Amino acid sequence: MIEIGLTDEDVEWCLKIGKMRMAKTKGSRHTRNFFTGKEPWHRELIGALGEKAYSIHSGLPVLEDSTGREDGSDFAEGVQVKTACTPSTPRLMVPVADFNKKVCRMYVLMWVLPAEYNTVWIIGAIGREAFARAKRERTWQVPTYYVEAQQLRPLHTQGLEGVA
């Protein structure tokens, strides 16, 4: 795991981005909030925290006004960042509908502990083809493919080599 520290300003920026994205997707399935007792934009905040941390790590810019590229990726290299906010090590989860229509090259799992938004952990990464071979399916709120964190490869400081 790689620890990425975010400043208070970074967290505030992520909050702004999260609220903006929520307003942009209002009325779509992306407005579902699976975080009980949290504001509707909380889901987008968590995603933005992971994207900001990956941006710091990779040097690639965050897409501020978007919820992803046409191929489902969050970054130019075909990387889709999935961020979990759980008290224990998360799984990499991708809704079946998203996996079937979005063809990003790589998934990166980020982890934010509840109420500790200044620290984001990069758990690991997996290429789309490796994910397709290893995935299991379960329905939580929606049908979802997932792999356990142990199935991910370390994300090297130099980039994505060795992950596909």
Buried (B, 14 or more C-beta within 10 A) or exposed (E): EBEBEBEEEBBEBBBBBBBBBBEBEEEEEBBEBEEEEBBBBBBBBBBBBBBBBBBBBBEBEBBEEEBBBEEBBBBEEBBBBBBBBEEEBBBBBBBBEBBEEBEBBBBBBBBBBEEEBEBBBBBBBBBBEBBEEBBEEEEEEEEBBBBEBEBBBEBEEEBBEEBB
